[in-house]
């Protein structure tokens, strides 16, 4: 498995202007992705959904314009619970479940 080949990301974020140049907020995203591989020897299919819960902090430069570019950071938690299936011709499929969680830290 080298690449995620199919997926959809959707979510929501809300923020609050804590001052004229500071935005703080929270967000949630759902990543629904999968990947697979098949050839004459068999196939592999992985379903890799993930949930992201985050807090974000943005600093904007002073100004009166509606659109401004700023910089900030996200801190959050990523949780996943997926499935894997491996099939070979003439054999019963091998299936498994997995789960995990990790820290999200991003800057922009």
C-alpha positions, 0 to 999 in steps of 0.5 A: 500500500503506497497511495490512497487512491480514493477519498472524500474529506468533509467537515466543519470549522467555526471561529471567533474573533478574539480581537481585531487580528486574532481568530480562535476556533474548533473544527471537525473533519471526516476523512473517508478514504480507501486504497487497493491493489489487484493482479493475477496473484490476488488483491488487497483492499484497505478502508481507512476512515479517520476523524479529526478534532482540532483547535485552531489559532490564526493571527491576521495582519491589521487592516480593514479589508474583508480578505486578509492572509494570516498565519496560525496553527492547528492542534488536535487529535486524529482517530482511525478505525479501518479494515483490511482484506487480502484475497488470493485465488482459491483461498478464503479472504484474510480480513482484519480490523485496526484502529489508532490515534495520534496527535495533529500539529500543523502550522500555516 
